[in-house]
Amino acid sequence: MGTYSNKTIARNTIMLYIRMALSMVVGLYTGRVVLNTLGAEDYGINGVVGGIVGMMTFINTSMSGATSRFLIFELGKGDKKKLANTFSMAFATHLIIALLLLIIAETFGIWFLNTKLVIPENRMFAAHWVYQISILSMLTIITQVPYNAMLIAHEKFDIFAYFELLSVTLKLLIVFLLVIGDFDKLILYSTLGLCVTVLIAMLYRFYCKRHFEETTLHFVYDKSIMKNMLSFSLWDLYGNCSVSMERQGRNFLINMFFGLTYNAAASVALTVAGVVQGFSGTIMQVFKPHIIKLYAAGKLQEMEVACGNAMKYSLILFSYLAVPVIIEADCLFSMWLVDVPPYAPDFCRFILIVTMLNINNSILCQIIHATGRIKRISLITGTIFFLHLPVYYLAFKLGADVISCYVLEVVGLCFVILSNLLIAKRNIPTLRTHYIFKNFLQAFFTILPVAVLAYFFSMQLDMSFYRMLSVSIFYAVLLSVVVYTMLLDNETRVKVQKYVMRFVHL
């Protein structure tokens, strides 16, 4: 299993990197055009109104985590019948969640939109349109979760790459239609986005039905499956609710204290950071099924090694993109946008720092989720996330700068990581937490000095595209040399040499 898994992980990582590279290029281009076409006000409305729906999806997030975990677990055990039953029950559950969230969105959500958000009166109709479109997108995404989870369980990440190619092509078409369309730009943008979401979801479902017989829906009620999934989901609910409230609540607080201009800055920063963030999600997707399958097979020592490698190499791989963006954020935004919203580069820097910390947290969460015992992680870390909001509010009320909420988020996340490390050890007493933490430190102290040198290198040049490119190349080359000489063992170095020589002779 080891050789096969290593090759599978390498292949899947490459395929998902191709997917994210396409998303990055198109995302940066479309983000610029959309902001310029909509304007800062409408762009901010799109972000903050969509956030109302996003805040409600914490229930679905809990169920999607349970669905993914149990599908991967049953596939790892090789029980085809139970896998098919789990899928059908998961789909039925997500359908019920979609209907419940629809009711909440059309009652509480409408009230919140009309009474709490700061939106100009002349844009309220467009805001309501965006809100209804966001609800339809939410319903599509919720019922899509079991199909995506099945693809992840089967490690068919090349399919994600192919459909992403289609998705980014359609997003380019949206931008073209947005520019030439003679209609309310915000309404047109949200409507076309919904069309792409529905089309891609239908294609995923068609593929799953054709290739995985267990995705054929049938009526089934298995009490043990339902009990385990609901138990997992309900305990996970509080934690996901807290995370969702922290993320969306921060956006609402920024709107209330600072206005739509700063919401636009946060949305623009998230556009850039989100593209880079996708690489961390890519790596987590690759390692998640491998970790859970090893636990299901009782191979705890192999799982431990996989977690340590995931933490070390995912941080290093992520830094290839994140560190140059952190250093050159001002240059990137000034070249990318005609008018840069205030604080957008700083928001982006902190989002990427938080993402680097979240990579470590995600690995620890996978260990805990693999065991199925998530009561402590939900209660403890969920409470830490929930406490972020009153702290943000108090800081803003006392006159703190808008950037302070991101600084406080970094501090809070450090406590979350420490807590999850202790919980993982409690769930698996034989787990060598010091080994996993050592891998994090190896990655951190590999990245830090190279990043510092790259920063001082950038200070020797005038701000320009040439400097941004030079810093990226300088960091990538220097980090690669350090990783090759200091982190890789002899066997891995030989493999790298073979791959390089094979590439050179192509």
C-alpha positions, -999 to +999 in steps of 0.1 A: +000+000+000+029+024+007+043+025-028+009+027-044-002+054-019+029+075-025+025+074-062-012+081-059-006+111-036+021+124-060-002+121-090-032+136-073-011+165-060+001+173-095-034+171-109-049+193-082-020+218-086-028+220-123-064+227-113-054+254-088-029+270-113-058+274-137-080+288-110-053+312-099-047+327-133-084+331-142-093+341-106-069+370-106-080+382-140-117+379-135-114+394-100-099+426-115-124+429-143-154+422-120-142+448-094-137+474-121-170+466-138-192+464-106-174+491-087-163+489-051-199+494-037-216+466-057-185+443-052-189+449-014-226+442-016-220+409-034-195+398-007-215+408+024-249+397+011-235+363+000-220+361+035-255+359+050-261+326+032-225+315+039-232+320+076-261+295+075-241+267+059-224+256+091-251+228+094-241+215+059-204+218+068-210+195+097-228+169+076-203+172+047-175+164+072-194+134+084-203+123+049-167+125+037-153+107+068-177+078+067-176+072+029-138+072+030-138+049+061-162+024+045-142+024+013-111+018+034-127-012+050-139-025+016-176-029+026-194-021-007-229-026+005-225-003+035-207+022+013-238+023-010-262+026+020-241+054+035-242+074+003-280+071-001-286+081+035-261+110+032-278+124+001-312+122+018-298+140+049-283+167+028-316+172+010-333+177+043-306+202+054-311+221+021-349+224+028-343+235+064-317+262+054-341+274+027-367+281+054-341+299+076-328+319+047-362+331+036-371+342+071-342+352+094-319+359+065-344+384+048-348+401+082-311+404+087-306+418+052-333+444+055-325+456+091-289+450+099-267+456+068-256+490+056-267+490+020-278+521-001-315+522-007-311+524-045-292+490-044-316+471-022-334+454-051-301+442-065-290+431-031-322+410-027-316+395-061-281+385-052-294+371-020-320+348-037-293+337-062-270+329-033-297+307-018-302+287-050-264+282-053-263+271-016-290+245-023-271+231-053-238+230-034-254+213-003-269+184-024-237+181-043-216+172-012-221+134-012-210+132-049-178+153-042-171+132-011-174+100-032-149+114-057-125+122-029-130+088-013-120+072-046-091+097-050-103+107-085-087+141-083-080+142-120-117+146-125-117+177-103-089+191-126-108+184-158-141+200-145-121+229-131-108+236-166-144+238-178-154+259-148-126+285-154-135+287-191-171+294-182-160+321-157-140+338-185-172+338-205-191+353-176-166+382-175-170+388-212-208+388-209-206+411-179-185+437-198-207+437-229-241+430-212-266+459-211-282+450-178-277+456-141-241+443-137-245+429-102-277+410-110-261+397-143-230+386-125-248+367-098-272+350-123-244+338-146-225+325-116-255+304-106-257+289-141-221+278-139-226+263-104-256+243-115-240+230-147-207+219-130-227+201-103-248+182-128-217+171-146-201+158-114-233+138-107-234+124-141-198+112-138-204+096-104-235+077-116-216+064-146-185+052-127-195+044-091-224+020-087-227+029-051-240+064-061-272+050-074-298+064-050-321+039-033-344+041-003-326+027+028-327+033+065-298+018+085-301+028+121-264+023+129-253+044+099-277+072+108-268+071+145-230+073+138-234+101+111-258+122+132-236+118+163-205+129+144-224+158+127-242+171+158-209+172+178-193+188+148-222+213+144-211+236+173-175+238+161-186+246+125-212+270+136-185+289+156-161+290+127-188+302+103-200+328+128-164+341+133-157+344+095-190+359+084-195+379+116-162+396+111-174+407+077-206+421+092-187+439+119-164+455+094-196+466+075-212+481+106-181+499+119-162+508+087-187+505+057-189+488+023-155+502+011-137+480+037-160+450+028-148+455-008-112+455+005-118+423+024-135+407-006-106+417-029-080+405-005-099+372-002-099+369-040-061+369-041-056+350-009-083+326-018-065+316-050-034+308-030-055+292-002-068+268-028-034+251-028-036+243+009-071+229+004-056+209-026-030+193-004-055+185+024-078+168-001-050+146-012-039+135+023-074+133+039-085+099+023-051+084+028-050+093+065-085+080+072-080+048+052-048+040+072-067+045+105-096+023+092-071-004+084-055-001+118-021+011+104-016+037+131+022+040+126+019+046+089-009+071+096+014+090+120+042+092+093+017+103+067+004+131+090+040+143+098+048+144+061+016+161+053+022+188+078+058+194+067+055+192+030+021+209+027+035+240+045+066+241+023+046+237-009+021+263+002+049+287+010+061+287-026+031+308-035+022+324-002+055+339+009+061+359-024+026+372-022+030+382+014+062+401+005+050+416-027+013+422-018+015+460-024+031+455-058+007+428-068-024+448-059-012+480-075-005+461-107-037+441-106-063+468-098-068+503-110-080+515-076-068+495-047-092+495-017-077+506+016-060+478+036-066+452+009-028+442+007-026+439+045-058+419+047-044+395+022-011+391+041-030+381+073-053+358+055-023+339+041-006+338+075-038+324+090-040+298+062-005+286+069-015+280+105-047+264+094-027+238+074-013+225+107-047+226+123-063+207+094-039+178+097-047+176+134-084+177+126-080+148+102-064+127+129-092+135+153-120+130+127-105+097+116-112+083+151-148+096+150-145+110+185-150+148+180-168+159+211-138+177+226-126+193+194-160+207+188-166+221+223-131+234+230-119+248+197-155+259+188-156+280+219-123+296+211-135+305+176-169+318+190-151+341+215-133+358+186-165+378+177-171+396+210-133+403+211-135+419+176-166+439+186-149+452+218-117+461+199-137+480+173-158+497+200-126+509+217-114+525+185-090+497+173-080+497+136-098+474+112-067+453+108-068+444+145-094+416+139-069+397+117-042+401+143-065+387+169-075+358+146-038+347+144-035+347+182-067+327+186-057+301+160-024+294+179-045+284+209-067+262+187-037+244+173-023+237+208-058+225+219-062+201+189-027+187+195-037+176+230-070+163+218-054+142+191-031+127+217-060+119+240-079+101+212-049+081+201-027+076+232+001+059+211+003+090+188+037+107+189+026+143+190+062+154+194+070+137+161+042+156+143+051+189+160+088+183+150+077+181+114+060+215+117+091+230+133+112+216+105+090+232+079+088+265+098+125+269+104+131+260+067+107+286+054+114+315+079+151+322+071+145+319+033+115+342+036+136+368+055+164+366+028+137+370+001+123+401+019+157+418+021+164+409-015+131+427-025+142+458-006+172+462-029+149+466-060+123+492-070+087+481-069+078+466-102+067+435-120+104+426-124+109+428-086+079+406-079+090+380-105+126+381-092+115+377-056+093+347-065+122+330-084+147+338-057+125+324-030+116+293-050+152+284-060+167+291-025+139+271-007+143+242-031+180+240-024+175+242+013+148+215+012+168+192-010+200+195+011+185+196+046+150+179+047+151+151+022+166+117+031+191+099+007+164+077-008+142+106-017+171+126-031+179+098-055+143+097-066+143+135-072+175+133-092+160+106-114+129+127-120+150+157-128+172+138-152+142+123-169+127+157-173+160+172-187+162+144-213+126+149-226 
